Amino acid sequence: MEFLLYFVLRRIFVRTEFSREMITVTRGLIFRRRYDIPLSAVTKIEIRRTPVIRLFRGRRVEVSTLSGGVYFYLHIREEMPFLPEYSGASVRAKPIQSAAGAFVDTRALSGVVTFALLLNRTGSVFGSDSFSRIMSAMLGAAEEVQKVLGALHIGVPRVTALAAVFVSAAWLLAFVRKAVGMMRFRLSCEGGFITVRHGVFTLYEYRLVRNNLTACLRCDTLTTLALGCASLYAHDVLIFPALRRRAADRLLTKMCGLPPPQENRVKPPFSALFGHCAAPLGWLAVFAGALLLTFIAEPIAADLIQSLLWSGAVISLWYAATYAVYMRKSMAARSGGVTGLAFRRGARLYTAVIPDRKTVYTVTGRNIFQRFSGMCDITIACAGRKRYKLRNVPYYREISEMFTPER
């Protein structure tokens, strides 16, 4: 497929022209489309070389802006004059840092989808017998999990144990794939571009335009908070995995030109704890009430229902504790033309460092409950339709002006 895209289709349907100020891509044979992208609007250039493309000495290039992008294929000898040459000096991540970054960046849902597609492909290529052997191995692992939990006097239905084994195997597959892709991680800065390189089999290279960074994000989970290190992102690209806070601040200051603000800090008070944890506490109450009803009414398949309700209650309690920890770490600050916002999104804590030149508007919102409690929500929107929201901070008249950038 890559062979056809590059050596056949690209030669017929695609034309590329490069200069130091403009990227021009023309597509189509009958109905032609011409993409003229000024270099000043480019935010990210992704260069990917899969094993097949490397075999034919090609590369896939994707040019991204805040409004979209375009991709095309080039030969390894075809140069892009607007990209500076690689100087060779770089900051290299240790293998343990790459593994920690892969651990944080791995999503269970994407792993489940990938594992399911892999099982389907295995059955279609190697036959139904191979699929049956894999499922038999997973059923055997689920029985072993039941035995271990039974020894601890914890009753778990076979369906629940099988689901746990399936999700664990899927997550492990996604983690290994991500960890291999993050090996040989290198970060450098040349000629106004921040360059990220990593990979062993598939080689990834990202060029981020330093002056067009809308925000840099630090991603934390409970694990990274306990270890004191987290990963840095910009334009959905991992800049560096598993950095300690002081090292991350130095990297943001020197390479990205975004020193994290340390003044004018605003934090949610302890009285806002219930507002931050209301959703998981509500689900905990629902699961606890339903679980109590199962002991009173004794429905059909009570063991399975109680197992699911116990799992829901434990997960809700875990989320409530996580939200409480994240609330204590949340804050908003602004100084030196840069705004910092530490906020919770899902089960993760993000710390965004946003330059004033990329801030579009600031919103200070209050619902009916916050008007009585003296709280508000701060929302900062930056270029590229990115919005970052910190909930339940003390409200006073000057807070909106404090986080409104000066023009």
Secondary structure by P-SEA (a helix, b strand, c coil): cccccccccccccbbbbbcccbbbbbbbccbbbbbbbbcccccbbbbbbcaaaaaacbbbbbbbccccccccccccccccccccccccbbbbbcaaaaaaaaaaaccaaaaaaaaaaaaaaaaaaccaaaaaaaaaaaaaaaaaaaaaaaaacccccaaaaaaaaaaaaaaaaaaaaaaaaacbbbbbcccccccccccccbbbbbbbccccccbbbbbbcaaaaaaccbbbbcccccccccccaaaaaaaaaccccccccccbbbbbccccccccaaaaaaaaaaaaaaaaaaaaccccaaaaaaaaaaaaaaaaaaaaaaaaaaaaaccccccccbbbbbbbcccbbbbbbbbcccccbbbbbbcaaaaaabbbbbbbbccccbbbbbccccccccccccccccc
